Amino acid sequence: MDFKVRIPTSSGVLEVWIELKHWLIGVQQGTTYNAGFYFGDRNMGIKPDAEKLCHVSTGRKFFLILTTANPGVKDWLTGVTKFNRKFSPINLESLTNPGNFPCHYYLGLLEVKNKEVMDR
């Protein structure tokens, strides 16, 4: 994890674990990258970091992903769905919308959840 934040609340202190990422959306050295690639690739995508976050026993876990350029709503949501289907029981919930950002970047906030833990 890149960093942990401790936030005072009325019921105590909330721990928040955040993993930072940057994704190139577009063509690099003749290869096209989209959000679906990063969500679905076992090694170069976010799966290994999502697994690490799920093993943290306390607090809430998030990805903060800067994409250049904006992947668009369809590519982003299709990627989230792909990840959730392919890597269950890890589950991602997108908390921001690419439609609210300009075309040249997007700041995606995803909460990481382990469905096995949630179902207990």
C-alpha atoms as one frame of an Amber mdcrd trajectory, in Angstrom:
protein
   0.000   0.000   0.000   1.219   3.457  -0.773  -0.090   5.121   2.357  -2.470
   4.959   5.292  -4.562   7.830   6.633  -6.100   7.890  10.102  -9.270   9.989
  10.184 -10.809  10.982  13.525 -14.560  10.332  13.646 -17.199  10.642  16.358
 -16.970   6.878  16.945 -13.168   6.614  16.941 -10.438   6.624  14.328 -11.028
   5.318  10.809  -8.035   3.829   9.015  -7.975   4.284   5.253  -5.441   2.443
   3.084  -4.777   3.954  -0.366  -2.936   2.507  -3.353  -1.952   5.084  -6.006
  -1.741   4.203  -9.699  -1.216   5.930 -13.035  -2.611   4.377 -16.207  -1.852
   5.482 -19.746  -5.023   5.288 -21.823  -4.155   5.251 -25.510  -1.335   4.015
 -27.719   2.222   3.536 -26.471   4.918   1.947 -28.671   2.260   0.534 -30.993
   0.160  -1.083 -28.227  -3.273   0.238 -27.285  -4.103   0.386 -23.575  -7.574
   0.926 -22.168  -9.122   0.621 -18.714 -10.330  -2.878 -19.534  -6.721  -3.993
 -20.003  -5.613  -2.709 -16.586  -8.677  -4.124 -14.825  -8.390  -7.531 -16.486
  -4.663  -8.316 -16.645  -3.506 -10.655 -13.852   0.049  -9.319 -13.655   0.259
  -5.774 -15.058  -3.170  -4.748 -13.809  -4.364  -3.965 -10.301  -5.167  -7.526
  -9.207  -1.937  -8.074  -7.198  -2.407  -4.791  -5.307  -6.098  -5.529  -4.706
  -5.114  -8.862  -3.160  -2.627  -7.120  -0.858  -5.285  -4.619   0.212  -7.734
  -7.436   0.979  -5.228  -8.989   3.365  -5.141  -5.834   5.510  -7.400  -6.659
   8.436  -8.401  -3.141   9.481  -9.815  -0.057   7.814 -11.217   0.716   4.397
  -9.194   0.152   1.244  -9.078   2.268  -1.917  -7.359   2.714  -5.257  -6.806
   6.253  -6.504  -6.034   5.944 -10.204  -4.972   8.830 -12.416  -5.602   7.982
 -16.057  -4.221   9.964 -18.963  -6.432  10.248 -21.019  -9.964   9.791 -19.695
 -11.112   6.219 -20.554 -14.763   7.230 -20.795 -17.706   5.892 -18.832 -18.261
   2.738 -20.913 -14.618   1.552 -20.840 -14.265   2.314 -17.109 -17.487   0.590
 -16.013 -16.888  -2.362 -18.349 -13.432  -2.708 -16.779 -14.806  -2.640 -13.219
 -17.387  -5.292 -14.148 -14.670  -7.390 -15.812 -12.484  -7.217 -12.687 -15.357
  -8.160 -10.367 -16.342 -11.116 -12.539 -12.806 -12.350 -13.188 -11.259 -11.888
  -9.730 -14.146 -12.596  -7.346 -14.321 -12.618  -4.319 -12.428  -9.308  -4.585
 -14.897  -6.603  -5.521 -14.325  -3.031  -6.714 -16.850  -0.221  -6.397 -16.261
   2.869  -8.509 -16.923   6.019  -6.491 -16.182   8.577  -9.236 -17.478   8.969
 -12.786 -15.322   9.578 -15.891 -18.175  11.671 -17.311 -17.406  14.346 -14.708
 -13.810  14.861 -15.915 -12.243  16.368 -19.040 -11.109  14.139 -21.919  -7.387
  14.377 -21.126  -7.474  12.856 -17.598  -9.591  11.066 -15.026  -9.106  10.521
 -11.296 -10.794   7.235 -10.482 -11.553   6.348  -6.869 -12.359   2.693  -6.245
 -13.198   1.022  -2.963 -11.787  -2.483  -2.623 -13.921  -5.055  -0.828 -13.575
  -8.755  -0.192 -16.985 -10.351  -0.772 -16.077 -13.370   1.394 -15.469 -11.087
   4.372 -18.599  -9.026   3.581 -20.780 -12.177   3.487 -19.755 -13.347   6.992
